[in-house]
Amino acid sequence: MATTRAEGLPFLPGNTFEDPTKTRYHVTNTLKFKNGYAQQHSPVVGLGGERLTANQLSEAELDELANKMPTLTYGQAKQAPPETFVPAHLAFDKKVLKFIGYFKETVHESPQEYYRVRPVEIFYYLEDDSISVVEPNVENSGMPQGKLIKRQRLPKDDQGNHWHWKDLNLGMNVVFYGKSFRITNCDKFTLNFMESEGLILNDPESVPRDPYTEGRKQPLRSYTTRSDFDKLKKFLKLDRKVLRFYCVWDDRDSMFGEMRPYVLHYFLVDDSIEIREVHKPNDGHDPFPVLLRRQRLPKDRNNVDSSFPMIVMELTDHEVKQWFTPQDFAIGKTLFIYGRRVLIYDCDEFTKNYYRMMHNVLDFTPIPVTGPACDLPKMELPPYNGFGSLEDSVQNCLCLVPQPPKKDFIKMLENDHKVLRYEAAMDSVRPEDRNRRFIISYRLSDDMVSIFEPPQRNSGIIGGKFLEATRISKPGSDVENPEFYGPGDFAVGATIQVFKHRFVITNCDEYVLNYLEKCADQYPGATINSIRAIHRKADA
C-alpha cells in the first residue's frame, strides 16, 4: 500500500497514512518494439501508478509540437517509385490450379449398373486462363481413359464469358460443353492461392465409389449342396498314404517291343492313379518320368454314351460308370490302361499291410517277369596303327564325334606342379653320344616324361629339347594294353628305353628323394635305397 504524509507535519512515525486504492507497485515498462526495431522511452508513471512530473513536456513544448509542420524539418515527402510491370504469362508461368472431381455417366440397357462414377482432375492454367480435364487411369475399368478435354478456354455461358478461377470452388458443379462435373477437393497449392486472393473455399468432399466396381470386388457367392461324404475326414485320415504296385507292360509281340517296367501309385486320399516309368542307364528310351499323370482312371473309357462329345470335353463322374478302386488291384492281375495290358507282379510293404488289414488278403507272392538276358554285342576296337597316342585313338573309336581323352582331374589337382627331375647319360655304341648328358623330367600330374639336353661347349651337338612331354611305354609291353614307366622305375643306375634310345639314370635332385620317402609304401625299396645312396655319397 502507498503511504502519504500530511502537509505541515514532520516526517515522524504516526504521521504517514496509507492509500488503500493504490495496488500497482511494479516497475513501469520502458522497452518496446516498433516496426521491428527495439526502442526505449521515458517512464510516465512511477511505482504505484503515480504520474511523474519530471518526464512530462511543458506547455510551451506541447504548443511547439502542435504548431510545427514536419515538412519544415524533413522537407517534402517523396513518392515511392512504381513497381516494375510483369506480364501475366510470366507472373503465372507454370502455375496450375488442380481440382479433383468426378462426373456420373448414365449406362443404358444394362441390368448390372445404371450409372458409372468416373473420377477426373481439372487443371486451371493461370497464365492464359485455360482449362483441361484429365481422367486418371483406373485398373480394370474397361473404358478408354486419359484426356477428356484438351487445354483451352472453356465458355461459361452464351454471352461469351469464359470460366475464371474466381468462379471455381469446392462442392460446386461446373458444366463444360454440356457435361456436369462435381468439384470435391483441390491440392495444397490451389488452397493457398485461393486463400491469398481472399476466396474462402468450401469444405472438401469425397468422391463417391462406383457401385459396379465395388460389386466386382466382392467375392462371388457360390451355392453348393453339402454332400453326405466327409471329404475332410478322408483327407485327414488318408493323406500321404499311397499304394505302390510294381507292374510291367509286355510289348514283345510288336516289332522292336520289349518289357517296360512301371511303378503304379494309388493315392487313397482322392482315389487317383499315377504311373511312372522306371528307367535304366542306356535303355534307349527318353528319360520322361511320368507315363500317366495323377488322375482318376476309368475302367473302360470307351463305355460312354455316344452323345457325349469326347473330343472337346473330359470325362466326369456322370459319364464314367466305374472307376478303378483298391479292390481292382492284386498281384498277378492284368489291367487295361488306355489300351495297354499292364501286369502287376509285386508291391511294397505298406501296400501289403493295407490289404491285410482292410481287405483280408494274405497271399503276396511276387511273380517273376524277367526274361532271358539278351547277349549284347561287344564293341571291338581296331588295332593300334601307331599314329598319335593310344588313349587318343581309343577315344576316337568310342565316340562318333572325336573328343580328347578324359583326364584324371583329381590326380592333376593333387600333384599339380610336382615334377621329378633325373640326370641321365645316353647308352649308345657311338663314341660321340657317350658324353651327352640329359635332364629327364617326370610330371606326377599326368605321368608324362620330357627330356632336355643342356648345351655343352665344343661338343658339336646342339642342345635343347630332346623329347616333348609324352607317356613312355616299357619295352616288350603289349600294344593294346601297354605298361608305362612310373617313378618306381627311375632308380639310379637303371636303364630307360625311350623310342629305341637308351638312357642310364646317374643322379636326381633332393626333391625326388623327399617325395619317394614320403610315399615309400607305393614304390620299390630298391629304388629309394639307390637314390638315398647317391645323395649320401654326394654329401660325403
VMD Tcl script that draws the C-alpha trace (Angstrom):
set ca {
  {0.00 0.00 0.00}
  {1.15 3.52 -0.81}
  {1.81 5.82 2.12}
  {1.33 9.62 2.18}
  {2.32 12.25 4.73}
  {0.01 15.04 5.76}
  {1.19 18.55 4.91}
  {2.71 20.58 7.78}
  {3.51 17.51 9.86}
  {7.04 16.31 10.43}
  {8.14 13.04 8.87}
  {7.81 11.04 12.02}
  {6.20 7.70 12.79}
  {2.48 8.05 13.01}
  {2.32 10.97 10.58}
  {2.09 8.73 7.45}
  {-1.16 7.40 6.06}
  {-1.70 4.53 3.55}
  {-3.85 4.91 0.43}
  {-5.99 1.75 0.07}
  {-6.89 2.49 -3.61}
  {-3.32 2.06 -4.87}
  {-2.43 -1.59 -5.62}
  {0.06 -1.49 -8.58}
  {3.66 -1.34 -7.44}
  {5.50 -2.93 -10.43}
  {8.25 -1.13 -12.36}
  {6.98 0.72 -15.41}
  {7.91 -0.90 -18.75}
  {10.06 1.42 -20.89}
  {11.14 -1.05 -23.64}
  {9.11 -1.90 -26.74}
  {9.37 -2.93 -30.44}
  {8.13 -0.67 -33.22}
  {8.25 -1.76 -36.89}
  {10.68 -4.48 -35.92}
  {13.13 -2.21 -34.06}
  {13.74 -2.09 -30.29}
  {13.03 1.34 -28.74}
  {13.26 2.87 -25.27}
  {11.08 5.72 -23.93}
  {10.99 7.66 -20.68}
  {8.67 6.40 -17.93}
  {5.46 8.37 -17.48}
  {4.25 6.81 -14.20}
  {6.20 5.56 -11.25}
  {5.66 2.95 -8.56}
  {2.06 2.66 -7.54}
  {0.86 4.25 -10.76}
  {1.67 7.83 -9.66}
  {2.24 10.14 -12.61}
  {5.77 11.52 -12.83}
  {6.23 15.25 -13.46}
  {9.93 15.07 -14.27}
  {9.49 13.45 -17.69}
  {6.40 15.42 -18.78}
  {6.52 18.05 -21.52}
  {5.85 21.64 -20.60}
  {3.04 23.73 -22.04}
  {5.46 25.57 -24.33}
  {6.87 22.33 -25.70}
  {3.43 20.93 -26.31}
  {2.39 24.10 -28.14}
  {5.53 23.98 -30.30}
  {4.91 20.37 -31.27}
  {1.29 21.09 -32.14}
  {2.11 24.03 -34.45}
  {5.28 22.63 -36.08}
  {4.98 21.12 -39.56}
  {7.13 18.06 -40.45}
  {7.84 19.41 -43.91}
  {9.84 22.31 -42.42}
  {12.23 19.81 -40.86}
  {12.27 16.87 -43.26}
  {11.21 18.52 -46.48}
  {8.57 17.44 -48.99}
  {7.74 13.71 -48.86}
  {8.88 11.69 -51.87}
  {6.56 9.26 -53.63}
  {7.64 5.62 -53.91}
  {8.67 4.51 -57.42}
  {6.05 2.43 -59.25}
  {6.56 -1.33 -59.28}
  {8.02 -2.96 -62.39}
  {5.32 -4.27 -64.73}
  {5.34 -8.06 -65.06}
  {3.02 -9.60 -67.68}
  {0.62 -12.33 -66.61}
  {2.21 -15.02 -68.78}
  {5.46 -14.52 -66.83}
  {3.99 -13.99 -63.36}
  {1.80 -17.09 -63.58}
  {4.09 -19.26 -65.72}
  {3.96 -22.95 -64.73}
  {1.40 -22.18 -62.01}
  {-1.54 -24.54 -62.29}
  {-4.55 -24.97 -60.04}
  {-5.55 -28.60 -59.60}
  {-9.11 -29.56 -58.68}
  {-10.30 -33.12 -58.04}
  {-13.81 -34.11 -59.05}
  {-15.98 -36.63 -60.83}
  {-18.91 -36.96 -63.16}
  {-21.65 -39.55 -63.47}
  {-22.18 -41.32 -66.78}
  {-25.54 -42.93 -67.41}
  {-25.44 -46.55 -68.60}
  {-28.33 -47.57 -70.82}
  {-29.80 -51.06 -71.17}
  {-27.61 -52.73 -68.55}
  {-29.12 -54.90 -65.80}
  {-25.98 -54.67 -63.66}
  {-25.42 -50.88 -63.48}
  {-27.39 -47.69 -64.03}
  {-24.56 -45.18 -63.91}
  {-20.81 -45.04 -63.59}
  {-18.76 -42.74 -61.35}
  {-15.70 -41.58 -63.27}
  {-13.11 -39.53 -61.32}
  {-11.42 -36.61 -63.12}
  {-8.74 -33.99 -62.47}
  {-9.40 -30.39 -63.57}
  {-6.29 -28.29 -64.28}
  {-6.60 -24.48 -64.44}
  {-3.58 -22.72 -66.04}
  {-3.21 -19.23 -64.56}
  {-1.02 -17.89 -67.36}
  {-3.78 -17.92 -70.01}
  {-6.93 -18.96 -68.03}
  {-7.16 -22.25 -69.94}
  {-8.63 -25.47 -68.53}
  {-8.00 -29.15 -69.25}
  {-9.84 -32.18 -67.87}
  {-8.00 -35.50 -67.47}
  {-9.39 -38.82 -66.27}
  {-6.77 -40.81 -64.33}
  {-6.19 -44.43 -65.26}
  {-8.23 -46.89 -63.19}
  {-7.10 -50.52 -63.37}
  {-9.55 -52.96 -64.93}
  {-12.10 -50.26 -65.73}
  {-12.62 -51.38 -69.33}
  {-13.05 -47.78 -70.54}
  {-10.76 -45.54 -72.58}
  {-9.23 -43.03 -70.18}
  {-6.88 -40.10 -70.37}
  {-7.52 -36.53 -71.53}
  {-11.26 -35.78 -71.82}
  {-10.98 -32.06 -72.68}
  {-7.78 -30.68 -74.12}
  {-6.30 -27.45 -72.80}
  {-8.38 -24.45 -73.91}
  {-10.50 -21.61 -72.60}
  {-13.91 -23.04 -71.81}
  {-17.07 -20.95 -72.40}
  {-19.19 -20.28 -69.35}
  {-22.43 -19.08 -70.94}
  {-23.94 -17.89 -74.20}
  {-22.83 -14.27 -73.64}
  {-19.17 -15.03 -74.48}
  {-17.90 -15.30 -70.91}
  {-15.27 -17.88 -70.02}
  {-14.59 -19.77 -66.85}
  {-12.25 -17.94 -64.44}
  {-10.52 -19.22 -61.33}
  {-12.74 -16.92 -59.26}
  {-15.74 -18.95 -60.45}
  {-14.38 -22.25 -59.12}
  {-14.90 -23.55 -55.60}
  {-15.21 -26.83 -53.76}
  {-18.57 -28.54 -53.51}
  {-19.96 -27.00 -56.70}
  {-20.97 -28.27 -60.13}
  {-19.36 -26.88 -63.28}
  {-20.62 -27.53 -66.80}
  {-18.05 -27.97 -69.56}
  {-19.58 -28.48 -73.02}
  {-22.83 -29.81 -71.60}
  {-21.23 -32.28 -69.17}
  {-21.57 -31.59 -65.46}
  {-18.52 -32.08 -63.24}
  {-18.61 -32.03 -59.44}
  {-15.55 -30.45 -57.77}
  {-14.77 -32.21 -54.48}
  {-11.22 -31.25 -53.47}
  {-8.01 -29.50 -54.53}
  {-4.30 -29.66 -53.84}
  {-2.38 -27.59 -51.27}
  {-1.06 -25.06 -53.81}
  {-4.59 -24.30 -55.01}
  {-5.79 -23.91 -51.42}
  {-3.01 -21.45 -50.56}
  {-3.54 -19.48 -53.76}
  {-7.28 -19.12 -53.21}
  {-6.81 -18.01 -49.61}
  {-4.15 -15.48 -50.61}
  {-6.61 -13.96 -53.08}
  {-9.29 -13.67 -50.41}
  {-11.51 -16.55 -51.55}
  {-12.85 -18.88 -48.89}
  {-13.15 -22.47 -50.13}
  {-15.93 -24.78 -49.08}
  {-15.32 -27.97 -47.15}
  {-13.85 -30.78 -49.29}
  {-15.96 -33.76 -50.26}
  {-15.12 -37.39 -51.04}
  {-15.53 -38.95 -54.47}
  {-18.38 -41.49 -54.32}
  {-17.50 -45.09 -55.13}
  {-18.62 -46.72 -58.34}
  {-21.27 -49.32 -57.38}
  {-20.41 -51.65 -60.26}
  {-16.67 -51.62 -59.45}
  {-17.35 -52.23 -55.78}
  {-19.64 -55.11 -56.68}
  {-16.94 -56.73 -58.78}
  {-14.52 -56.58 -55.86}
  {-16.85 -58.62 -53.69}
  {-16.22 -62.40 -53.69}
  {-18.61 -64.48 -55.73}
  {-21.19 -66.31 -53.74}
  {-21.40 -69.97 -54.62}
  {-24.28 -72.17 -53.55}
  {-23.36 -75.84 -53.21}
  {-25.26 -78.70 -51.67}
  {-23.35 -80.34 -48.90}
  {-22.53 -83.98 -49.53}
  {-23.04 -86.72 -47.01}
  {-19.48 -87.90 -47.65}
  {-17.00 -86.13 -45.36}
  {-14.02 -85.21 -47.53}
  {-12.18 -83.55 -44.65}
  {-12.27 -86.72 -42.59}
  {-10.95 -88.73 -45.52}
  {-8.21 -86.19 -46.14}
  {-7.05 -86.14 -42.52}
  {-7.11 -89.93 -42.30}
  {-5.66 -90.96 -45.68}
  {-3.41 -88.07 -46.64}
  {0.12 -89.15 -47.69}
  {-0.96 -92.79 -47.81}
  {-0.14 -94.26 -51.20}
  {-0.34 -97.82 -52.50}
  {2.63 -98.78 -54.65}
  {2.47 -101.58 -57.19}
  {5.28 -102.80 -59.42}
  {3.99 -103.66 -62.86}
  {5.27 -104.35 -66.36}
  {3.98 -103.76 -69.86}
  {4.82 -106.69 -72.15}
  {5.09 -105.28 -75.65}
  {7.27 -108.02 -77.14}
  {4.57 -109.06 -79.61}
  {5.07 -105.87 -81.63}
  {8.13 -105.03 -83.70}
  {11.06 -103.93 -81.53}
  {8.85 -104.38 -78.49}
  {10.13 -105.20 -75.03}
  {9.05 -105.44 -71.41}
  {8.75 -101.95 -69.93}
  {8.78 -101.73 -66.10}
  {6.48 -99.21 -64.37}
  {5.51 -98.15 -60.85}
  {1.79 -97.59 -60.22}
  {0.83 -95.24 -57.37}
  {-2.71 -95.29 -55.99}
  {-3.49 -92.27 -53.78}
  {-6.06 -93.24 -51.18}
  {-6.95 -89.65 -50.33}
  {-8.70 -88.98 -53.67}
  {-8.61 -92.38 -55.50}
  {-6.27 -91.03 -58.17}
  {-3.63 -93.05 -60.02}
  {-0.17 -92.14 -61.26}
  {2.07 -94.36 -63.39}
  {5.80 -93.66 -63.52}
  {8.28 -95.36 -65.81}
  {11.41 -96.98 -64.41}
  {14.45 -96.03 -66.46}
  {17.78 -97.79 -66.54}
  {21.07 -96.45 -67.82}
  {21.36 -96.72 -71.58}
  {17.91 -98.29 -72.00}
  {17.31 -96.43 -75.27}
  {14.20 -94.52 -74.11}
  {13.63 -90.85 -73.49}
  {14.04 -90.08 -69.77}
  {10.46 -88.92 -69.38}
  {9.44 -89.77 -65.80}
  {5.64 -89.94 -65.99}
  {3.62 -92.21 -68.25}
  {0.25 -91.18 -66.77}
  {-0.16 -88.06 -64.67}
  {-2.08 -88.21 -61.43}
  {-5.79 -88.55 -62.21}
  {-8.79 -90.77 -61.65}
  {-8.67 -93.69 -64.06}
  {-11.84 -95.19 -65.60}
  {-12.03 -98.94 -66.05}
  {-13.45 -98.68 -69.56}
  {-13.02 -95.33 -71.23}
  {-14.99 -96.41 -74.30}
  {-18.09 -97.32 -72.29}
  {-19.58 -93.83 -72.66}
  {-22.80 -92.65 -74.25}
  {-22.44 -91.92 -77.94}
  {-23.92 -88.45 -77.47}
  {-21.06 -87.34 -75.22}
  {-18.58 -85.05 -77.08}
  {-15.35 -86.78 -76.07}
  {-13.27 -84.64 -78.42}
  {-13.89 -81.38 -76.58}
  {-14.85 -82.47 -73.04}
  {-13.25 -84.54 -70.30}
  {-14.94 -87.43 -68.57}
  {-16.67 -86.81 -65.24}
  {-18.48 -88.94 -62.67}
  {-21.67 -88.53 -64.65}
  {-20.30 -90.19 -67.80}
  {-17.99 -92.83 -66.29}
  {-19.75 -95.88 -64.94}
  {-16.85 -97.35 -62.93}
  {-13.51 -96.05 -61.67}
  {-10.52 -98.07 -60.51}
  {-10.62 -98.81 -56.76}
  {-8.19 -100.66 -54.42}
  {-10.25 -103.86 -54.88}
  {-9.23 -103.94 -58.56}
  {-5.50 -104.32 -57.82}
  {-3.81 -107.59 -56.94}
  {-0.53 -109.35 -57.66}
  {-0.83 -111.33 -60.89}
  {-3.78 -109.30 -62.19}
  {-3.71 -107.68 -65.63}
  {-5.08 -104.15 -66.04}
  {-6.14 -102.47 -69.26}
  {-4.96 -98.87 -69.04}
  {-5.78 -96.90 -72.16}
  {-5.19 -99.88 -74.45}
  {-2.10 -101.24 -72.68}
  {-2.00 -104.58 -70.89}
  {-0.21 -103.94 -67.59}
  {0.66 -106.88 -65.32}
  {1.12 -106.32 -61.57}
  {3.91 -108.56 -60.27}
  {4.75 -107.09 -56.83}
  {4.02 -104.31 -54.29}
  {5.75 -102.63 -51.36}
  {5.40 -103.43 -47.66}
  {2.90 -100.64 -46.88}
  {0.57 -101.93 -49.60}
  {0.77 -105.46 -48.21}
  {-0.13 -104.28 -44.70}
  {-3.03 -102.23 -46.07}
  {-4.56 -105.21 -47.91}
  {-4.10 -107.46 -44.87}
  {-5.98 -105.04 -42.61}
  {-8.63 -103.67 -44.98}
  {-9.30 -106.50 -47.47}
  {-8.02 -109.63 -45.65}
  {-5.57 -110.54 -48.43}
  {-2.72 -112.80 -47.28}
  {-1.01 -114.04 -50.44}
  {1.58 -111.60 -51.78}
  {3.86 -113.94 -53.70}
  {5.67 -111.94 -56.40}
  {5.58 -113.10 -60.00}
  {8.87 -113.42 -61.90}
  {8.71 -111.31 -65.03}
  {12.36 -111.14 -66.08}
  {13.00 -112.75 -69.44}
  {16.20 -114.35 -70.69}
  {19.09 -111.95 -70.81}
  {20.00 -110.95 -74.32}
  {23.60 -111.05 -75.41}
  {24.62 -107.59 -76.45}
  {27.45 -107.50 -78.96}
  {30.64 -106.04 -77.61}
  {32.46 -103.40 -79.50}
  {35.81 -104.50 -80.88}
  {38.45 -101.82 -81.10}
  {40.60 -101.75 -84.23}
  {44.31 -102.44 -83.80}
  {46.54 -99.52 -82.89}
  {48.10 -98.04 -86.04}
  {50.84 -96.07 -84.30}
  {49.50 -92.60 -85.13}
  {49.08 -90.41 -82.08}
  {48.74 -91.72 -78.56}
  {46.88 -94.90 -77.70}
  {44.37 -93.05 -75.48}
  {43.54 -90.59 -78.26}
  {42.99 -93.40 -80.78}
  {40.73 -95.33 -78.36}
  {38.66 -92.24 -77.57}
  {38.07 -91.59 -81.27}
  {36.78 -95.14 -81.67}
  {34.35 -94.84 -78.74}
  {32.75 -91.56 -79.85}
  {31.15 -90.62 -83.14}
  {32.46 -87.08 -82.79}
  {36.20 -87.09 -81.98}
  {36.84 -85.98 -78.41}
  {40.04 -85.59 -76.40}
  {40.92 -88.36 -73.90}
  {39.45 -87.97 -70.44}
  {41.91 -86.88 -67.74}
  {42.09 -87.66 -64.05}
  {41.40 -84.18 -62.70}
  {41.70 -85.25 -59.06}
  {45.20 -86.56 -59.70}
  {46.06 -83.38 -61.59}
  {44.88 -81.18 -58.71}
  {46.72 -83.20 -56.07}
  {50.03 -83.39 -58.00}
  {49.95 -80.08 -59.81}
  {53.44 -78.55 -60.29}
  {55.11 -81.70 -58.87}
  {57.98 -82.73 -61.16}
  {60.70 -85.36 -60.54}
  {63.98 -84.49 -62.25}
  {66.71 -87.01 -63.06}
  {70.13 -86.75 -64.67}
  {70.86 -89.39 -67.31}
  {73.52 -90.36 -69.81}
  {72.87 -91.90 -73.21}
  {73.90 -95.55 -73.58}
  {74.97 -95.70 -77.21}
  {77.55 -97.54 -79.30}
  {78.53 -94.26 -80.90}
  {81.51 -92.65 -79.21}
  {80.18 -89.11 -79.75}
  {76.98 -89.92 -77.81}
  {78.62 -91.31 -74.67}
  {79.45 -87.91 -73.19}
  {75.97 -86.46 -73.75}
  {74.04 -85.58 -70.61}
  {70.24 -85.24 -70.32}
  {67.67 -83.99 -67.80}
  {64.62 -86.27 -67.57}
  {61.51 -84.60 -66.04}
  {58.65 -86.80 -64.83}
  {55.34 -84.99 -64.22}
  {53.29 -86.63 -61.47}
  {50.04 -84.92 -62.55}
  {49.71 -86.83 -65.86}
  {52.67 -89.35 -65.83}
  {54.31 -87.67 -68.82}
  {58.07 -87.60 -69.40}
  {60.06 -84.87 -71.14}
  {63.80 -84.94 -71.91}
  {66.04 -81.86 -72.18}
  {69.69 -81.83 -73.25}
  {71.75 -78.99 -71.75}
  {74.08 -77.49 -74.36}
  {77.78 -78.41 -73.92}
  {80.59 -76.33 -75.16}
  {82.62 -77.68 -78.12}
  {80.54 -80.86 -78.24}
  {79.35 -80.34 -81.79}
  {75.77 -81.13 -80.76}
  {73.03 -78.53 -80.49}
  {71.35 -78.91 -77.10}
  {67.74 -78.14 -76.22}
  {64.50 -80.09 -76.11}
  {65.10 -83.75 -76.89}
  {61.58 -85.12 -76.27}
  {58.20 -83.47 -75.84}
  {56.10 -84.39 -72.81}
  {54.57 -87.81 -73.50}
  {53.90 -91.13 -71.83}
  {56.65 -93.71 -72.42}
  {55.76 -97.40 -72.59}
  {58.10 -100.08 -71.36}
  {59.84 -102.26 -73.95}
  {58.13 -105.58 -74.55}
  {54.68 -104.42 -73.35}
  {51.54 -105.20 -75.34}
  {50.45 -102.57 -77.81}
  {46.78 -103.00 -76.86}
  {47.48 -102.85 -73.11}
  {50.78 -101.00 -72.75}
  {52.66 -100.61 -69.47}
  {54.15 -97.15 -68.89}
  {57.16 -96.06 -66.90}
  {56.46 -94.78 -63.38}
  {58.50 -93.11 -60.59}
  {59.44 -96.55 -59.24}
  {61.30 -97.42 -62.45}
  {63.67 -94.43 -62.29}
  {66.31 -95.86 -59.96}
  {69.93 -94.71 -60.03}
  {71.75 -96.99 -62.46}
  {68.54 -98.16 -64.16}
  {68.25 -98.08 -67.95}
  {65.24 -96.37 -69.53}
  {64.46 -97.08 -73.16}
  {62.76 -94.18 -74.92}
  {61.81 -94.85 -78.53}
  {64.90 -97.06 -79.19}
  {67.17 -94.66 -77.24}
  {68.70 -95.99 -74.03}
  {69.31 -93.70 -71.06}
  {71.11 -94.60 -67.84}
  {69.95 -92.74 -64.70}
  {73.03 -91.27 -63.00}
  {71.63 -88.80 -60.46}
  {68.48 -86.93 -59.29}
  {67.61 -83.89 -57.21}
  {66.77 -83.89 -53.50}
  {63.02 -83.38 -54.15}
  {62.86 -86.89 -55.71}
  {64.28 -88.44 -52.53}
  {61.89 -86.50 -50.27}
  {58.88 -87.45 -52.38}
  {59.76 -91.17 -52.54}
  {60.43 -91.34 -48.79}
  {57.07 -89.68 -48.12}
  {55.31 -92.27 -50.33}
  {57.57 -95.22 -49.51}
  {54.67 -97.67 -49.41}
  {53.88 -97.04 -53.10}
  {57.34 -97.55 -54.65}
  {60.01 -100.31 -54.51}
  {62.55 -100.09 -51.71}
  {65.45 -100.70 -54.11}
  {64.65 -97.51 -55.98}
  {64.58 -95.47 -52.76}
  {67.83 -97.04 -51.48}
  {69.69 -96.33 -54.73}
  {68.65 -92.67 -54.65}
  {69.46 -92.40 -50.93}
  {72.94 -93.90 -51.52}
  {73.82 -91.45 -54.30}
  {72.79 -88.50 -52.08}
  {74.86 -89.78 -49.13}
  {77.84 -90.16 -51.40}
  {77.38 -86.59 -52.66}
  {77.15 -85.23 -49.09}
  {80.30 -87.06 -48.07}
}
mol new
graphics top color blue
foreach p $ca { graphics top sphere $p radius 0.5 }
foreach p [lrange $ca 0 end-1] q [lrange $ca 1 end] { graphics top cylinder $p $q radius 0.2 }
display resetview
